[in-house]
Amino acid sequence: MRISVAVHWRVSLAHRPRASGRVCRWAQFALLGIPLAACTPTEPAGGGGTSPVAGSWSYEGQQNGAPVVLAGDLLLTGQSPTAFTGTLDVREQSGGAPIRRLTGPLTGRLPASGTAEFDVYLGTVTRLHIGQWRSDTISGSWIEVATGGGLGGATGSFRAIRRR
């Protein structure tokens, strides 16, 4: 099922290591035709001093067009009700190739109720994640962007489940 969603938001580039040559992240997803989950209100955006998505999550993902599977840990720490930071630590397996470990810091935000966005910095690339957040699950799509701007080519989907 595909649902079109119009969301208005301001891009904050203050937390990013680079800002030049960037294309609006929603436009990148739209241009590539990646289906995004509907941004329906399912959770409050928070009300305390920490992010409601803070905690330990089990992360799994796939890369589009390739037999690449990602599995590992997502650790989110709350900064405010609408912002968070953390780390992603996953193992990437591609067919019979050796398993590769990918790990890096991330910054994220909750721009609208039910929506989670985060950027994972993996050396020379950044993986931009946009997903729907419902209770103990975040699921959506990611796209890889090269450090100098421009698309890195890889896209995929992900799902994170909160550990209790």
MIVEX-595357 format. One line per field, with one value per atom (N, C-alpha, C, O): residue number from 0; residue in one letter; atom name; x, y negated, z negated. Coordinates in steps of 0.05 Angstrom, whole numbers, plus 5000, padded with zeros to 4 digits. Layout:
<pts>
num NUM:... .
residu A:... .
atome CA:... .
xx X:... .
yy Y:... .
zz Z:... .
</pts>
This chain:
<pts>
num 0:0:0:0:1:1:1:1:2:2:2:2:3:3:3:3:4:4:4:4:5:5:5:5:6:6:6:6:7:7:7:7:8:8:8:8:9:9:9:9:10:10:10:10:11:11:11:11:12:12:12:12:13:13:13:13:14:14:14:14:15:15:15:15:16:16:16:16:17:17:17:17:18:18:18:18:19:19:19:19:20:20:20:20:21:21:21:21:22:22:22:22:23:23:23:23:24:24:24:24:25:25:25:25:26:26:26:26:27:27:27:27:28:28:28:28:29:29:29:29:30:30:30:30:31:31:31:31:32:32:32:32:33:33:33:33:34:34:34:34:35:35:35:35:36:36:36:36:37:37:37:37:38:38:38:38:39:39:39:39:40:40:40:40:41:41:41:41:42:42:42:42:43:43:43:43:44:44:44:44:45:45:45:45:46:46:46:46:47:47:47:47:48:48:48:48:49:49:49:49:50:50:50:50:51:51:51:51:52:52:52:52:53:53:53:53:54:54:54:54:55:55:55:55:56:56:56:56:57:57:57:57:58:58:58:58:59:59:59:59:60:60:60:60:61:61:61:61:62:62:62:62:63:63:63:63:64:64:64:64:65:65:65:65:66:66:66:66:67:67:67:67:68:68:68:68:69:69:69:69:70:70:70:70:71:71:71:71:72:72:72:72:73:73:73:73:74:74:74:74:75:75:75:75:76:76:76:76:77:77:77:77:78:78:78:78:79:79:79:79:80:80:80:80:81:81:81:81:82:82:82:82:83:83:83:83:84:84:84:84:85:85:85:85:86:86:86:86:87:87:87:87:88:88:88:88:89:89:89:89:90:90:90:90:91:91:91:91:92:92:92:92:93:93:93:93:94:94:94:94:95:95:95:95:96:96:96:96:97:97:97:97:98:98:98:98:99:99:99:99:100:100:100:100:101:101:101:101:102:102:102:102:103:103:103:103:104:104:104:104:105:105:105:105:106:106:106:106:107:107:107:107:108:108:108:108:109:109:109:109:110:110:110:110:111:111:111:111:112:112:112:112:113:113:113:113:114:114:114:114:115:115:115:115:116:116:116:116:117:117:117:117:118:118:118:118:119:119:119:119:120:120:120:120:121:121:121:121:122:122:122:122:123:123:123:123:124:124:124:124:125:125:125:125:126:126:126:126:127:127:127:127:128:128:128:128:129:129:129:129:130:130:130:130:131:131:131:131:132:132:132:132:133:133:133:133:134:134:134:134:135:135:135:135:136:136:136:136:137:137:137:137:138:138:138:138:139:139:139:139:140:140:140:140:141:141:141:141:142:142:142:142:143:143:143:143:144:144:144:144:145:145:145:145:146:146:146:146:147:147:147:147:148:148:148:148:149:149:149:149:150:150:150:150:151:151:151:151:152:152:152:152:153:153:153:153:154:154:154:154:155:155:155:155:156:156:156:156:157:157:157:157:158:158:158:158:159:159:159:159:160:160:160:160:161:161:161:161:162:162:162:162:163:163:163:163 .
residu M:M:M:M:R:R:R:R:I:I:I:I:S:S:S:S:V:V:V:V:A:A:A:A:V:V:V:V:H:H:H:H:W:W:W:W:R:R:R:R:V:V:V:V:S:S:S:S:L:L:L:L:A:A:A:A:H:H:H:H:R:R:R:R:P:P:P:P:R:R:R:R:A:A:A:A:S:S:S:S:G:G:G:G:R:R:R:R:V:V:V:V:C:C:C:C:R:R:R:R:W:W:W:W:A:A:A:A:Q:Q:Q:Q:F:F:F:F:A:A:A:A:L:L:L:L:L:L:L:L:G:G:G:G:I:I:I:I:P:P:P:P:L:L:L:L:A:A:A:A:A:A:A:A:C:C:C:C:T:T:T:T:P:P:P:P:T:T:T:T:E:E:E:E:P:P:P:P:A:A:A:A:G:G:G:G:G:G:G:G:G:G:G:G:G:G:G:G:T:T:T:T:S:S:S:S:P:P:P:P:V:V:V:V:A:A:A:A:G:G:G:G:S:S:S:S:W:W:W:W:S:S:S:S:Y:Y:Y:Y:E:E:E:E:G:G:G:G:Q:Q:Q:Q:Q:Q:Q:Q:N:N:N:N:G:G:G:G:A:A:A:A:P:P:P:P:V:V:V:V:V:V:V:V:L:L:L:L:A:A:A:A:G:G:G:G:D:D:D:D:L:L:L:L:L:L:L:L:L:L:L:L:T:T:T:T:G:G:G:G:Q:Q:Q:Q:S:S:S:S:P:P:P:P:T:T:T:T:A:A:A:A:F:F:F:F:T:T:T:T:G:G:G:G:T:T:T:T:L:L:L:L:D:D:D:D:V:V:V:V:R:R:R:R:E:E:E:E:Q:Q:Q:Q:S:S:S:S:G:G:G:G:G:G:G:G:A:A:A:A:P:P:P:P:I:I:I:I:R:R:R:R:R:R:R:R:L:L:L:L:T:T:T:T:G:G:G:G:P:P:P:P:L:L:L:L:T:T:T:T:G:G:G:G:R:R:R:R:L:L:L:L:P:P:P:P:A:A:A:A:S:S:S:S:G:G:G:G:T:T:T:T:A:A:A:A:E:E:E:E:F:F:F:F:D:D:D:D:V:V:V:V:Y:Y:Y:Y:L:L:L:L:G:G:G:G:T:T:T:T:V:V:V:V:T:T:T:T:R:R:R:R:L:L:L:L:H:H:H:H:I:I:I:I:G:G:G:G:Q:Q:Q:Q:W:W:W:W:R:R:R:R:S:S:S:S:D:D:D:D:T:T:T:T:I:I:I:I:S:S:S:S:G:G:G:G:S:S:S:S:W:W:W:W:I:I:I:I:E:E:E:E:V:V:V:V:A:A:A:A:T:T:T:T:G:G:G:G:G:G:G:G:G:G:G:G:L:L:L:L:G:G:G:G:G:G:G:G:A:A:A:A:T:T:T:T:G:G:G:G:S:S:S:S:F:F:F:F:R:R:R:R:A:A:A:A:I:I:I:I:R:R:R:R:R:R:R:R:R:R:R:R .
atome N:CA:C:O:N:CA:C:O:N:CA:C:O:N:CA:C:O:N:CA:C:O:N:CA:C:O:N:CA:C:O:N:CA:C:O:N:CA:C:O:N:CA:C:O:N:CA:C:O:N:CA:C:O:N:CA:C:O:N:CA:C:O:N:CA:C:O:N:CA:C:O:N:CA:C:O:N:CA:C:O:N:CA:C:O:N:CA:C:O:N:CA:C:O:N:CA:C:O:N:CA:C:O:N:CA:C:O:N:CA:C:O:N:CA:C:O:N:CA:C:O:N:CA:C:O:N:CA:C:O:N:CA:C:O:N:CA:C:O:N:CA:C:O:N:CA:C:O:N:CA:C:O:N:CA:C:O:N:CA:C:O:N:CA:C:O:N:CA:C:O:N:CA:C:O:N:CA:C:O:N:CA:C:O:N:CA:C:O:N:CA:C:O:N:CA:C:O:N:CA:C:O:N:CA:C:O:N:CA:C:O:N:CA:C:O:N:CA:C:O:N:CA:C:O:N:CA:C:O:N:CA:C:O:N:CA:C:O:N:CA:C:O:N:CA:C:O:N:CA:C:O:N:CA:C:O:N:CA:C:O:N:CA:C:O:N:CA:C:O:N:CA:C:O:N:CA:C:O:N:CA:C:O:N:CA:C:O:N:CA:C:O:N:CA:C:O:N:CA:C:O:N:CA:C:O:N:CA:C:O:N:CA:C:O:N:CA:C:O:N:CA:C:O:N:CA:C:O:N:CA:C:O:N:CA:C:O:N:CA:C:O:N:CA:C:O:N:CA:C:O:N:CA:C:O:N:CA:C:O:N:CA:C:O:N:CA:C:O:N:CA:C:O:N:CA:C:O:N:CA:C:O:N:CA:C:O:N:CA:C:O:N:CA:C:O:N:CA:C:O:N:CA:C:O:N:CA:C:O:N:CA:C:O:N:CA:C:O:N:CA:C:O:N:CA:C:O:N:CA:C:O:N:CA:C:O:N:CA:C:O:N:CA:C:O:N:CA:C:O:N:CA:C:O:N:CA:C:O:N:CA:C:O:N:CA:C:O:N:CA:C:O:N:CA:C:O:N:CA:C:O:N:CA:C:O:N:CA:C:O:N:CA:C:O:N:CA:C:O:N:CA:C:O:N:CA:C:O:N:CA:C:O:N:CA:C:O:N:CA:C:O:N:CA:C:O:N:CA:C:O:N:CA:C:O:N:CA:C:O:N:CA:C:O:N:CA:C:O:N:CA:C:O:N:CA:C:O:N:CA:C:O:N:CA:C:O:N:CA:C:O:N:CA:C:O:N:CA:C:O:N:CA:C:O:N:CA:C:O:N:CA:C:O:N:CA:C:O:N:CA:C:O:N:CA:C:O:N:CA:C:O:N:CA:C:O:N:CA:C:O:N:CA:C:O:N:CA:C:O:N:CA:C:O:N:CA:C:O:N:CA:C:O:N:CA:C:O:N:CA:C:O:N:CA:C:O:N:CA:C:O:N:CA:C:O:N:CA:C:O:N:CA:C:O:N:CA:C:O:N:CA:C:O:N:CA:C:O:N:CA:C:O:N:CA:C:O:N:CA:C:O:N:CA:C:O:N:CA:C:O:N:CA:C:O:N:CA:C:O:N:CA:C:O:N:CA:C:O:N:CA:C:O:N:CA:C:O .
xx 5017:5000:5018:5035:5013:5028:5011:4988:5021:5006:5023:5046:5011:5025:5021:4999:5043:5042:5056:5078:5044:5057:5064:5046:5089:5098:5115:5134:5110:5126:5144:5134:5170:5188:5213:5218:5227:5251:5275:5275:5294:5319:5339:5345:5348:5369:5395:5399:5413:5439:5461:5484:5454:5473:5488:5511:5475:5487:5503:5515:5502:5514:5543:5550:5560:5588:5592:5614:5573:5575:5547:5527:5545:5519:5517:5496:5540:5539:5533:5540:5519:5512:5491:5487:5477:5457:5430:5423:5416:5389:5370:5376:5348:5328:5324:5318:5325:5324:5297:5297:5275:5250:5251:5240:5264:5266:5283:5276:5304:5320:5303:5305:5287:5271:5250:5245:5238:5217:5229:5217:5253:5265:5272:5271:5279:5286:5262:5264:5239:5215:5213:5199:5227:5226:5200:5194:5184:5159:5164:5179:5151:5153:5127:5106:5129:5106:5091:5103:5065:5049:5057:5065:5056:5064:5039:5031:5027:5003:5010:5028:4996:5001:4995:4972:5015:5012:5023:5016:5041:5054:5057:5059:5056:5062:5091:5108:5097:5124:5141:5165:5130:5145:5135:5120:5143:5134:5154:5152:5174:5194:5219:5220:5241:5267:5283:5304:5273:5288:5270:5246:5283:5269:5253:5263:5228:5213:5224:5215:5242:5254:5280:5293:5289:5314:5312:5292:5335:5336:5352:5364:5351:5366:5346:5324:5354:5337:5352:5376:5338:5349:5344:5321:5365:5363:5367:5385:5350:5354:5347:5329:5361:5356:5364:5378:5356:5363:5370:5361:5388:5395:5379:5377:5367:5352:5370:5392:5361:5376:5401:5416:5405:5429:5422:5405:5435:5429:5445:5461:5441:5455:5436:5414:5444:5427:5444:5467:5430:5443:5429:5404:5444:5432:5451:5475:5439:5455:5440:5416:5454:5444:5442:5459:5421:5416:5412:5394:5430:5428:5421:5437:5398:5389:5389:5378:5400:5400:5385:5388:5368:5351:5364:5378:5361:5370:5347:5349:5325:5300:5277:5281:5252:5230:5229:5216:5244:5244:5271:5274:5292:5319:5333:5328:5350:5365:5391:5395:5409:5435:5438:5421:5460:5464:5486:5502:5485:5504:5489:5470:5499:5490:5513:5535:5510:5531:5519:5504:5524:5512:5533:5555:5524:5540:5526:5502:5542:5531:5540:5564:5521:5527:5516:5493:5534:5527:5534:5558:5515:5520:5541:5540:5562:5584:5607:5628:5605:5627:5630:5612:5654:5659:5640:5633:5633:5615:5631:5654:5619:5632:5617:5592:5632:5620:5619:5638:5595:5590:5582:5563:5596:5589:5594:5613:5577:5580:5560:5540:5566:5548:5524:5525:5503:5480:5468:5471:5453:5437:5409:5406:5389:5362:5342:5349:5318:5297:5270:5267:5250:5223:5207:5195:5208:5196:5166:5154:5153:5123:5116:5131:5093:5084:5082:5070:5095:5095:5118:5119:5135:5157:5184:5187:5203:5230:5250:5247:5269:5290:5317:5320:5336:5363:5384:5379:5407:5430:5452:5461:5461:5483:5508:5508:5529:5555:5574:5584:5578:5595:5620:5622:5637:5662:5656:5650:5659:5657:5628:5623:5609:5581:5564:5571:5540:5520:5495:5487:5483:5458:5435:5433:5418:5395:5371:5364:5360:5337:5312:5314:5290:5265:5245:5242:5231:5213:5189:5187:5171:5147:5153:5163:5146:5151:5124:5107:5121:5097:5105:5116:5100:5105:5134:5152:5138:5165:5178:5195:5169:5179:5183:5166:5206:5211:5217:5235:5203:5208:5206:5190:5223:5222:5244:5251:5254:5274:5299:5299:5321:5346:5359:5353:5375:5390:5418:5422:5437:5465:5473:5468:5486:5495:5525:5535:5540:5569:5577:5561:5600:5609:5609:5601:5617:5618:5591:5590:5570:5543:5538:5557:5514:5508:5501:5509:5487:5477:5500:5514:5502:5522:5512:5528:5486:5476:5460:5441:5468:5454:5429:5429:5408:5383:5373:5382:5355:5344:5322:5311:5315:5294:5305:5326:5292:5301:5278:5256:5283:5264:5280:5299:5272:5284:5262:5241:5268:5249:5262:5284:5248:5258:5261:5244:5284:5289:5278:5280:5266:5254:5271:5264 .
yy 5023:5000:4975:4973:4957:4932:4909:4907:4892:4869:4844:4844:4824:4799:4781:4780:4768:4751:4725:4725:4703:4677:4668:4665:4663:4654:4630:4630:4609:4584:4584:4588:4578:4577:4561:4558:4551:4535:4554:4570:4551:4567:4552:4529:4565:4553:4566:4590:4550:4560:4554:4561:4543:4535:4559:4557:4583:4606:4623:4643:4616:4632:4624:4600:4643:4637:4622:4610:4622:4609:4601:4614:4579:4570:4564:4562:4560:4552:4575:4598:4570:4590:4610:4630:4604:4623:4618:4595:4638:4636:4643:4661:4630:4635:4665:4678:4676:4705:4716:4739:4702:4712:4713:4732:4694:4694:4718:4730:4725:4748:4773:4789:4777:4801:4801:4821:4777:4776:4781:4794:4770:4773:4803:4812:4817:4845:4863:4887:4852:4868:4887:4908:4881:4899:4894:4871:4915:4911:4905:4919:4885:4878:4884:4882:4892:4897:4872:4850:4874:4850:4838:4852:4812:4797:4791:4768:4812:4808:4806:4819:4789:4786:4813:4822:4824:4849:4846:4862:4827:4823:4793:4778:4784:4756:4750:4768:4726:4718:4715:4709:4720:4719:4696:4679:4696:4675:4670:4650:4687:4684:4674:4660:4679:4669:4688:4680:4712:4731:4740:4738:4751:4761:4786:4804:4788:4812:4837:4859:4834:4857:4866:4884:4853:4860:4889:4898:4903:4931:4948:4938:4974:4994:5007:5015:5008:5019:5041:5039:5061:5081:5071:5065:5069:5057:5079:5096:5079:5097:5081:5064:5088:5073:5089:5110:5080:5092:5070:5047:5077:5058:5065:5089:5046:5050:5059:5049:5079:5088:5104:5110:5112:5128:5146:5140:5170:5188:5180:5196:5156:5145:5144:5132:5156:5156:5143:5149:5125:5111:5120:5122:5125:5132:5123:5126:5111:5102:5085:5090:5066:5050:5020:5009:5008:4979:4969:4977:4951:4940:4910:4895:4902:4874:4862:4873:4838:4823:4797:4784:4790:4766:4741:4739:4720:4693:4675:4658:4680:4664:4680:4702:4671:4686:4690:4708:4673:4676:4681:4681:4686:4690:4713:4717:4728:4749:4753:4744:4767:4775:4805:4817:4816:4845:4857:4843:4883:4898:4922:4932:4929:4952:4971:4962:4996:5016:5041:5056:5046:5069:5085:5077:5109:5127:5128:5132:5125:5125:5151:5156:5167:5192:5190:5184:5197:5196:5222:5227:5239:5265:5281:5284:5290:5305:5288:5298:5261:5243:5243:5249:5236:5235:5214:5194:5219:5200:5175:5176:5152:5126:5112:5111:5101:5085:5056:5044:5044:5016:5003:5013:4983:4969:4939:4931:4924:4895:4880:4891:4855:4838:4829:4831:4820:4811:4787:4783:4771:4750:4753:4761:4747:4751:4731:4715:4732:4713:4726:4745:4716:4724:4700:4686:4695:4670:4669:4647:4692:4693:4717:4737:4716:4739:4764:4763:4785:4810:4812:4832:4792:4793:4791:4775:4807:4806:4804:4818:4786:4783:4783:4772:4798:4797:4801:4816:4789:4791:4806:4798:4828:4844:4838:4840:4829:4821:4845:4853:4856:4880:4873:4883:4857:4850:4832:4808:4843:4826:4824:4809:4837:4834:4830:4836:4819:4815:4830:4827:4845:4858:4843:4842:4831:4816:4835:4848:4836:4854:4837:4817:4845:4832:4855:4872:4854:4876:4868:4845:4887:4883:4896:4918:4881:4890:4896:4879:4922:4930:4946:4968:4936:4949:4959:4943:4984:4996:5004:5021:4992:4999:4973:4956:4972:4951:4966:4983:4960:4973:4953:4935:4957:4938:4944:4967:4923:4925:4909:4891:4917:4903:4899:4913:4878:4872:4863:4850:4871:4864:4839:4837:4821:4795:4794:4798:4788:4785:4760:4741:4760:4738:4712:4691:4711:4686:4677:4658:4690:4685:4704:4717:4705:4724:4751:4759:4766:4792:4813:4813:4831:4852:4876:4894:4878:4900:4920:4931:4927:4948:4937:4915:4953:4947:4973:4994:4970:4994:4988:4966:5008:5006:5015:5029:5007:5015:5018:5008:5032:5034:5037:5052:5021:5022:5028:5016:5047:5055:5050:5059:5035:5028:5053:5070:5054:5076:5068:5045:5087:5082:5095:5094 .
zz 5000:5000:5000:4983:5018:5020:5012:5022:4995:4986:4990:4982:5003:5007:4983:4972:4975:4951:4957:4968:4950:4952:4924:4907:4919:4893:4897:4914:4882:4883:4858:4836:4862:4840:4848:4872:4828:4833:4830:4811:4848:4846:4828:4834:4808:4790:4798:4794:4808:4816:4796:4800:4773:4753:4741:4734:4740:4728:4748:4741:4773:4794:4799:4797:4805:4810:4837:4841:4855:4880:4889:4882:4904:4912:4942:4953:4955:4983:5001:4995:5023:5042:5034:5047:5012:5002:5016:5021:5022:5033:5010:4994:5009:4988:4986:5006:4962:4958:4968:4979:4966:4976:5006:5018:5019:5048:5057:5077:5042:5049:5049:5068:5029:5028:5050:5062:5055:5075:5103:5119:5109:5135:5140:5163:5120:5123:5122:5127:5115:5114:5091:5093:5069:5046:5032:5024:5028:5013:4984:4971:4974:4946:4931:4943:4907:4891:4885:4885:4881:4875:4849:4830:4847:4823:4807:4805:4795:4780:4751:4741:4736:4707:4693:4693:4680:4665:4637:4619:4633:4607:4603:4622:4578:4573:4579:4576:4586:4592:4567:4569:4545:4519:4502:4511:4478:4460:4438:4424:4435:4415:4426:4447:4412:4420:4438:4448:4443:4460:4483:4482:4503:4526:4520:4506:4529:4524:4539:4533:4557:4571:4558:4568:4536:4523:4513:4503:4517:4508:4527:4546:4521:4537:4557:4549:4582:4603:4619:4622:4628:4646:4674:4681:4691:4718:4739:4736:4759:4782:4807:4807:4828:4853:4878:4875:4901:4926:4945:4943:4964:4985:5010:5017:5023:5048:5070:5074:5086:5110:5105:5123:5080:5074:5050:5034:5049:5027:5001:4991:4992:4968:4945:4947:4923:4898:4876:4873:4861:4838:4813:4812:4792:4766:4744:4745:4723:4700:4681:4676:4669:4647:4654:4668:4644:4647:4618:4604:4610:4583:4585:4597:4575:4577:4549:4531:4547:4522:4527:4548:4508:4512:4505:4484:4521:4516:4508:4491:4521:4516:4526:4537:4523:4533:4563:4573:4578:4607:4620:4644:4604:4615:4599:4575:4613:4601:4615:4638:4602:4613:4607:4594:4616:4610:4628:4640:4629:4646:4660:4649:4683:4697:4699:4707:4693:4694:4706:4693:4732:4746:4761:4766:4767:4784:4811:4813:4833:4860:4873:4875:4883:4896:4925:4929:4944:4972:4985:4991:4989:5001:4987:4962:5002:4990:4982:4973:4984:4977:4947:4932:4937:4908:4896:4908:4871:4856:4850:4841:4855:4850:4828:4828:4809:4787:4795:4805:4791:4796:4770:4757:4761:4736:4739:4752:4727:4728:4711:4703:4706:4690:4707:4732:4693:4708:4693:4669:4708:4697:4709:4732:4693:4702:4691:4673:4702:4694:4698:4714:4684:4687:4697:4681:4724:4735:4733:4734:4732:4731:4715:4714:4703:4687:4705:4726:4697:4712:4732:4746:4734:4754:4739:4721:4748:4737:4760:4780:4758:4778:4764:4743:4776:4764:4786:4805:4782:4800:4786:4765:4799:4788:4804:4828:4790:4803:4803:4782:4827:4831:4847:4870:4837:4851:4874:4871:4899:4923:4933:4952:4920:4927:4903:4880:4908:4887:4897:4920:4879:4886:4873:4848:4889:4880:4877:4896:4853:4847:4842:4827:4854:4849:4844:4861:4821:4815:4799:4789:4797:4781:4754:4752:4733:4705:4693:4691:4684:4671:4646:4649:4623:4598:4596:4592:4600:4597:4623:4624:4646:4672:4689:4689:4702:4722:4748:4748:4769:4795:4817:4816:4838:4860:4880:4885:4892:4914:4908:4892:4920:4918:4945:4964:4947:4971:4964:4943:4980:4974:4989:5013:4975:4987:4983:4961:5004:5002:4986:4985:4973:4956:4971:4959:4996:5010:5021:5037:5013:5024:5047:5056:5056:5078:5067:5045:5083:5075:5078:5098:5059:5059:5074:5080:5080:5096:5080:5090:5056:5041:5028:5017:5028:5015:5002:5009:4984:4971:4952:4951:4936:4916:4889:4889:4868:4841:4822:4827:4800:4779:4753:4751:4733:4707:4686:4687:4668:4648:4620:4615:4603:4577:4560:4559:4546:4527:4500:4492:4487:4460:4439:4416 .
</pts>
